[in-house]
Amino acid sequence: MEKPAKNGPASDNKSFERLGRAVSLVAQVEQTLRDAIADDRFPSGKLPPEVELAEQLGVGRETVRLAAEVLQREGLLFKIRRRGTFTKSSQVPGEIKSIKTKLFGYLQADFKEINGQEELANQTISGLIMHGALSEAGKLGFRLEAHHSSHTGLREAVQNLNENKRLMGLIIVSYSEDKMLRRLTARNLHTVLVDEDTKVPHVHTVRDDSFEGARQAVLHLAGIGHKRIAYAHWSKDDINRWRPMGYHRGMQDAGLRRLQKWEFLTELTVEGAHNLVDKFLGMSQRPTALYCFNNTLANLAIQEFKRRKIKVPNQVSVMGAGGEEVPNLTCHQVDWNLMGRTAVQILIRALADRERHETEHHLFPHSMRLGKTTASPTKRDK
């Protein structure tokens, strides 16, 4: 009697072919947009509104938004608030041959803790933003004159840069003072504010969408079963006001009770994490999850929990909110490098069309990164 073939029934001697994994709808739309950009099917450089694209492609608006965010992180698309979404090819409209001195100023505000320890997360973020700005400026034939200043000495530093008549534009990172910005616009110096926001007319802004990132973080924790979610914010509570607002909205959208005692202000130091965990563990019905201002604080809190023999995520889930790279940390993250590149591109566009160029406001989306520091709470803790 003939034995059947090892790879299938006796009647078929062909080996079994592995089925390919189904491509998600978001990936399909992403590829469609990628092909359309490559084929220059958006000659004006501007994409149709999301609603119109969704109707053309026969998908939901959310699918188009998610696909566009992927291309935005890759730098193929960029979004300008209240104006729409544009392709990379429209970012730099030709060479600016009329400009003799191609020099931009770059000023980074440095924040130091009271005890003198420099805030590590700001170092990481500012480094990525600056690297992006330097590489983009160099690629386009511009030089970047970079300076650092303490936040208390920033006004003087800006004044010194403002006196440099060769500057064609200025990028200011992590600091905003309306009076100072108005002086810059009065001199007609194109200015981009990065990692901050302002209502001063004619000042461009580039920042991350901390509000939506925080909201999604809370919804993720709620989605895996957490009902008591605490939030630890930097003690400099005037920095990044959007993140606690996003936390509040996330709790509301998840239908969860929010208690003021579940919100902590802390320094981004080892001592700050020690005090934070002290308060957290000292609560009577303590939360089952802790969402932190950034990845640095989340990492410090995790190390402190470990020193107290508290297992993460078995006994408490910890989540970060961007900044330095921490292995295995569940967090949301944004492309800081691309934010720096975008700041330079804005200045180039403003110089290329001085008369008609409108003020640009860019909001960069966060993407969720699932690690090993969050899990569903135990039945006893629910």
N, C-alpha and C positions, 0 to 999 in steps of 0.2 A: 504493500500500500504506500502510495507516494505521500511524503510528509508535506504539510503546508509550508510555504516560504516563511522565513522568520519575520519579514517586514510586512506581512499581510496575508490574506487568504490565498489558497493555491491558485486560484484563477487570475491573480494579479501579482506579477513579479516586480512591479514598480515600488520603490520605497515611498513611505508615507511622507508627504510634504507638510511641514509645519504651517499652520494657518497664521497669517499675519495679524497683528493686533489691530483692532478697529481704530481708525483715526478719529479723535474727538471732533465735535462740531467747531469748537473754538480753534483747534489746529487747522481745520479746513479753511475757515474764514481767514485765519492768519496767513496761510499760504496763498490764498486768493488775493489778499491785499499786497502781499510781498511781490507776487507776479505782476500785479497792476502797477506797482511803483517801478519795478524793473522795466516794464514796457512803456513807461512815461504816459500812463493813461490819465494822469491828473496834471495836464499841461499848466494850469494856473498855480500848481503847487499846493492847492488846498483840497482836502477831501470833502465830499458831501457830508452833511450832518449824519450823526449816528442813526437817527430814525430813518432817513432816506436810504442809507447803506443797508440797514437791516431789512427794509422792504425789498430792495433790489436783490439781496442774497437769499431772501426767504427764511431769515432767522430772527431771533429776538435781539432787542437792542443791547441787552447785557452781554450776549455772545460777541457782538461787534466791539463793545467796550473792552472786554477782556483780551480779545485778539489784538486790538490797537495798543493796549498797554504793553504787550510783549514786544511789539515793534518799536514802541517808544523807549523801552529799556535798552533796546539794541541801537538806538540812535537813528533808526530809519524814519521815524515820525517824531514830531514834537507838537505839543499842544499849547496854545495861547489862550488864556482865560478870556472869555467873552468874544473871541475871534474865530476859534475853530482849531482844526488839526491840519498840520502841514507836513509835506514830505521833506526829507533831508536835502534834496536838490534845490529847494527854495530857501534854504537857510542862509547861504552866502551868495548874493546876487552878483557874481563876477568879481574881478580884481578891482581894488580901489587904487588906481594908478595916481590919482591926484594928491594922495596923502604922502608927504615927504617923511614925516616923523611918525613911524608906526610904533607908538609906545602907549601901553595901558598901565595904569596903576592898580595895585592889588593890596588891599589892607585887611588883615585878619585881626579881629578882636580876640584877645586871650583873656579867659576868666580863670582866676586862681582862687583856691579855697582860702579861708581865713588862716588856716594853719600852714599855708605856703605850699601845700601839695597841689601840683597842677592837675587839672581835670583831664583824665586819660581819654575819655570818650571824645571830648572836643578836639584833642590832638589828632585822633584817628580820623574824624570827620573832616576837619579842616585840611588835613594832609591829602585826603582823597579829592576834595574840591579843588585844592590848589594844583594838584597833579593834572587834573582834567583841564583846568584853565591854562596851565603852562603848555601842555601838549597841543591844545587847540590853537593857542596863539602862535606857537612856533610853526605849526602846519600852515597857517595862513600868512606867515611872514611878519608877524608882530612880535614885539618884545613885551614882557610883563615885568614891571618893577614891583617886587613883592616886599611888603613891610608887615611887621607884627607890632601890636601895641596892646598894653593893658587897657581894659575897658574904661579906666579912669583917665587915661592919657590919650584916648582916641580922638577927642576933639582937636587937640594940638597936632596929632599925627595927620588928620585929614586936612587941617589948615596948611601944614607944610607941603603936603601933596598938591593941594589946590594952588599953591604958588608956583608949581612946576608948569610953566606955560607950554611945555612940549607934550603934556599928557593929552591924548585924544579920547580917553574914557577912563572910568574908575569902577572897580569892583570892590564892594565892601561886604565882608562876611561876618555874620553873627552879631551885628549891632545896628541899631536904628535910633537916630535922634532927629526929629522933624526939623528943628531949627538948622542943624548942620546940613541936612539934605537940601533944604530950601536955598542955602547959600551956594551949593554946588549947581543946582539947576539955574540959579540966577546968572551964573558964569557960563551957562550953556554947556557944561561938561556932562556928557552922557554918563549916567551912573546906574549901576546894577546892584541891587541889594540881594544878597544870597543868604538863605537860611533865616530870613526875617521877613517882615511885612511892613508896609507903610501906606498911608493915604496921601502922601505928598505927591502932587501931580508931576508927571513926566519922569518919575523914578521907576525904573524897571525892577521887577522882583522875580526871584527864582527860589522856591522853597518846596519842601516835601509836604505831602498831605498827611500831617500828623493826626489830624482829627479823624479821618477815615481809617488810618492805620490802627489807631487806638480802638475805634469802634469795632473793627473787624477782629481785633485781638480778644475783646470781651465776648463777642459773639462766638468765637472759636472755643473759648473756655466754657461758655454756657452750653455750647453744642455737645461737649463731651461730658456734661453732667454737673458742672460747678454752679452753685447757686450763691455762694458767698465768695466774692472776688474782691480782693484788696488792691489798692493802687499806691505805689510809692513814687512820689515826685521829687525832683531836685529841690533843695531848700531855697534856691534862687527861683522862687515861684513866678517871677515875672518873665522867665525864660520859657518859651514854647507853651503859651497858654492854650494852644489847640489840643494838646494831648489830654489834659484832664477833662476838657470839654468833650472829647471823643469818648473817653471812659464813661462819663455821665450819660451820653447818648446811647452807648452800647448797653449799659445796664438797663436803661429805659426800654430800648428796643427788644431786649431779651426778656423783659417782664420781671426783672429781678429787683429786689429791695436794695437800696443804696444807703449805707450809714456813714455819717461823717467820720466816725472813729475808724473806718476801714481805709481812710485816706491819710497817708503819711507824708511828711516833708522830711527829707534827709540829705545829708552831704554825700557826695559821690566818692567816699573814702572807705577804708577798712573800718575805721571807727564809726562812720555813719551807718554802714551795714550792720555793725554790731548792735548799735542802738535801735535800728529798724527791727531786727530780728527779736531783740528784747521785748519791744512793744507788741510785735506780732504774736509771739508765743505767750505773752502775758494776758491776752484777751480771753474772756470767759468762753464764748462760743466763737472761736477764731475762724477766719476764712480758710477755705480749702485751696485757694489759688492766690498767687501774688503776681501782679502785672507791674513791671518796673519801668521807670522813665527811659532807660536805655540799656543796652547789653552790658555795659560796664557795671552798672548797679546790680543787674540781674546776676552776673557772675560773682560779684562780691557777696550778694545775699546767699547764693547757693553754697559758696565756701563756708559762710558762717553757719548755715543750717547743718552742714556736714560736721562742723566742729561741735555742734550741739547734739550730734547723733540723730538728727532729723533727716529722714530719707526723702530725697527728691527723685522722682515725683510720687513715690508711694504714699508719703504722708502729707506732702504739700507740692503743688505744681507751681513752677516759676517760669515766667515768660518775659522776654526782653522786647525792646522797641527800637532796634537799629543802633548803628555805631560800629564799634570794633567787632571783629569776627571772633565769636566764641564757639568752639566745636560743640556739636550736639545740643546747642541751645535752641529751644523753640522761640521764635521771634518773628518780627516783620522787619524788612530791610528795604532801603531805597538805593538807587544808583547815584551816589554822591559825586563820583567822577563825572558822570554825564551832566550833573548840575553845573559843575565848573566849566565844562565845555560849552554848555548852553549860554552861560553868562558872557563868554567871549563872543559867541555867535550873535548875540543880541547887539553888542557894541558894534560889530562889523555891519550888521544890517542898518543900524541907526546912522552910521557914518556914510553908508552907501546911498541913503535916501534921507538926508537931513530935513527936508521940507515936509515930506509926507509920512515919515515913519511914525507909527503910533506906539504909545507906551505898551510894553509887553509884560504880562504877568503869567508865569509858568508854575504849575502845581504838579509835582511829581508823585506818582502813586507808589505805595509800598506793596511789596509782595510777601506773602506768608511763607515762612520756612519752618517746617515741622522738624523738631529735634527729639531729644529723649528726656526733656525736663518737664513735660506735661503729660498727664494721664487722667483718666476718669477717677473721681474720688471713690473711696471705699464706701460700702453701704452704711458703715457705722458713721462716716463723716457727712453723708448727704443730709 
